[in-house]
Amino acid sequence: MPALKNPKHEAFAQAYAVGRNASKAWRTAGGKGNKPNVQGSKWVAKPAIKARIEELRLLADKLGEDKTVLTILESRQFLARVVRTPLGEITKDSDLCQEWGITEGEASRSERIKMPSKLEAIKLDRELAPENDSKGFEIIIRKL
């Protein structure tokens, strides 16, 4: 099924398919007003939108089976390791090591290891966190 003709309906379906609740998906699609939950619920019930949401979820499942694509869960697990792993536990062979080097002086030798920023990892994790955890983790679908 191709994208929905109405761009707001398509934006709603994509937002809803990646775990936003109906109210937040409706706002993401540009919906305005003081009853977003009512409007969002109406849109979820529309047959064309409902079918598109299901299609997007099936596509996300297929991409999740493709081991060349990280799922949100895998991404968040990696980010959690970045935050929780002390620098002293990182070796030059660790997947958390971004740079490694040795500095040798006359009387000393020191190893320098750089790992990803813990604060940036927390920010990225917050961006990936589903707004409706009861749906579990899904893949974000973006055009590249």
N, C-alpha and C positions, 0 to 999 in steps of 0.2 A: 504494500500500500504506500503510495507516495505521501509526501507531507500534506497536511490539511491545507486547503485553499485559503482559509482565514488565518492570517499570521498569528493572531491572538490565540486562536484555538490550538494551533501548533505549538506555540510557546507554552501554553497551559499544559498540553499533553506531555511535552518534554519535561517540564518542571515536576509534574505529578509522577511521571514514570521513574524519576531518579530519587523519589522518596519524600518530596515535599507534600504536606497535607493539602487538601483542596483549597483551603483559604489562602495559604502562602503561594500555591501555584497560580491561583487566580490573580493575586497581586503581582506576581512575577510577570504574568501575561499582560499587565497594564490595567487590570481591573481596578476601579475606584469605587468608593462608597463605604458606608458604615456596616454593611453586612456581607463581608467577603465569604464567610462560611456558607451562607445561603447560596450565593452566586456560584461559588466553587462546587458545591454539591450538585447544583443544577447542571453545570458543565460536565462533571464526571459522568452523569447519567445520560448525556447525549450519545446516541449510538456511534456516530462517526468518531467522536473524541474517545469514547471508551475503547473502540477497536484500535485506534492509533496508540493509546496507552499500552494496550496488550501487545501490540506489534513492537513497540519500543522496548518493552520489558523482555520479550523473546529475543530481540536483537542483543540486548545487554547480556542475557544468559549465554548466547552463542559467543559473544566476545569474551565472556568470563572463562569459557572453555579454551579459548585461544591463549596459549601460554606466552605469547609475545605481548599481551596486553595485561597490565596490572589491574586487578580489581581494587575498588576503594578499600576493602578490608586489607588486602596485601599492602597497599600504600600506607594505611594507617598503622599497621603492625610495624612497618619499617620506621615510620616517624616515632612511634612509641619507643622503639629500641634506641633511636638517636637521643631521645630525651632521657631515658633511664640508664643508659650505659655510661659509666664514668670514663673520662679520658684515659685514666690509668689502665683500663682494661682493653684499650684499642691497640692492636699490633699493626705492623706494616702490611700484613696479609688480610686484615679485617675488611669486610665490605663497608664498614663505617669510616675507613681511613681515606681521606681525600688527598692528602699530601704526606710524604714521608721523606726525611732527609737526615743526614748525619753531619754534625759539625765537629771537626777535630781541631783541638788546640794543642799547645805544647804539653800541657799537663792533664788535659781532660778531653773527653769525648762525650758528646750529647746527641740524643736522638730527638728529632722534632716530628711530631705527628699532628696533623690537622684533621678535624672531623666536622661534619655539618653543624650548623648553628642550632642549638637547642631551642632558642626563641623562635627562629624561623620555622623549625619543625612543629612547634606548638601552633603557630599561625596557620600553617598549611593543614594541620590536622583539623583545626576548627573550620576551615573552608570545606573540607571533605566530609565532615560530620553530617550524617543525614539528619534532617530536621524532624523526621518521624522515625525514631529508632524501632518502633514496632514492625516496620516493614523490613528491617534488616539492612544489609549493605548491598548496594547495587553499583553498577558501573556508570560513570558519567559519560554521556554520549556527546561528543563535540565534533564539529567539522574541523578537519585539519587543513 
